[in-house]
Amino acid sequence: MKRTLAISAVVVVVLVVAPYGLRNYGIYLLSSWALFSVAAVGLNLTVGLAGQVSIAQAAFLGIGAYIAAIMTGHGFPFWVTVPIAGIVCFAIGILLGIPALRVQHHYLAFVTLGFNILVFLVLRNEEWLTGGTYGITGIRRPRLFGLDTNDPIVFYHVCLAVMVVMGGFYLYMSRSPWGRAFRALRENSVRAASLGIDVRAYTLLAFAIGAAYAGLAGAFYAPLVEYIDPLPFALNISLAMLLMVIVGGTGYFAGPFLGAAIVTLLPEWLRVAEGYYLMVYAILVMVLMAVCPTGLCGMFERVTAWLAIRRSRRKQEIAP
């Protein structure tokens, strides 16, 4: 725990100074990475910690974004819309978790997939509420302690603070009795029930907390882009978020952050390959999954264990 906190503190310090010297687009990419990391952390709790399949994280991201955009457009303060977005997504997450009490694995994936499509169709067709395909424009960025968040660096630091707080809460929860209950649910729900764990409550809670994370990220995503339409919340974005969790390492604390960096930033770095950058990106991801199915964190853990074994063997050889 101490080592994790120490490494996290160093990384946060590096991220605080990272935007200085970057252009606006680079700062925007870092802000997007921070918010997608928050949504991916929530999905990691649902999929990696509790073992429940979900392909609906983009839907909750969209719900949070539209709640913030619609409410601020009607005069509500932005900082009032943020907890409302989280609470609404938490409640909807409980409803979405109800099918998980009856179906599992790929059947549950189809249920969440259908929910994502349903939300996308509502966002696209209900023009009286969401603006339909025209979307919602003129979303203003909030003020924070008198600071003008229209400055890209200031708003990036706001997004970074949200990521740090939500990541810290996930780390605390994963080490708490809740986290142990989630892991027991992931390993074997029957055994977890025999140990006195309320499987029904923890299953619903896993979906609800994961959805709330995405809703909070969506509430900040709306003022980041200052314009939203249904396309950023389609099924392909949910699949991208699932890829973030898998590539980074399912169930690992650092997994969603690394995975979000790969999925969000790597395509931009590969644009030097011009028309082939998506092909190169896909090949790199497939190679990673073939070499190490447990993701980047799993690969690091395997390399660390291998080095420790070699070190111990050398000590035995040197010892008289």
Secondary structure as GFF3:
##gff-version 3
##sequence-region A 1 320
A	DSSP	alpha_helix	2	17	.	.	.	ID=ss1
A	DSSP	alpha_helix	24	43	.	.	.	ID=ss2
A	DSSP	pi_helix	44	49	.	.	.	ID=ss3
A	DSSP	alpha_helix	57	73	.	.	.	ID=ss4
A	DSSP	alpha_helix	78	97	.	.	.	ID=ss5
A	DSSP	three_ten_helix	98	101	.	.	.	ID=ss6
A	DSSP	alpha_helix	105	125	.	.	.	ID=ss7
A	DSSP	alpha_helix	127	130	.	.	.	ID=ss8
A	DSSP	three_ten_helix	132	134	.	.	.	ID=ss9
A	DSSP	beta_strand	136	137	.	.	.	ID=ss10
A	DSSP	beta_strand	143	144	.	.	.	ID=ss11
A	DSSP	beta_strand	147	148	.	.	.	ID=ss12
A	DSSP	alpha_helix	152	175	.	.	.	ID=ss13
A	DSSP	alpha_helix	177	187	.	.	.	ID=ss14
A	DSSP	alpha_helix	189	194	.	.	.	ID=ss15
A	DSSP	alpha_helix	199	225	.	.	.	ID=ss16
A	DSSP	beta_strand	227	228	.	.	.	ID=ss17
A	DSSP	three_ten_helix	231	233	.	.	.	ID=ss18
A	DSSP	alpha_helix	235	248	.	.	.	ID=ss19
A	DSSP	alpha_helix	255	269	.	.	.	ID=ss20
A	DSSP	three_ten_helix	270	276	.	.	.	ID=ss21
A	DSSP	alpha_helix	277	291	.	.	.	ID=ss22
A	DSSP	alpha_helix	295	318	.	.	.	ID=ss23
###
